[in-house]
Amino acid sequence: MFVNVAILKVTQAHERRVALVPAVVPKLSKFGAKLHMQAGAGGAVGLPDAAYKDVAFVTVSAAIT
């Protein structure tokens, strides 16, 4: 089974959420999910893009189309 998961940067004013934390990335990758993350998606909660790159195969993109 092949699943794409996209994590987008929340742009709503005063919103401090992220759809996926780095601790969950290896669990999803283990099941074959291909993960894509918009650059800066975790910034509002203090998670830099590097935190996601270090845990699994996550493609960090400036924009997801």
Secondary structure, DSSP 8 states (H G I E B T S, - for coil): --EEEEE----STT----S--GGGHHHHHHTTEEEEEETTTTGGGT--HHHHHTTS-EEEES---
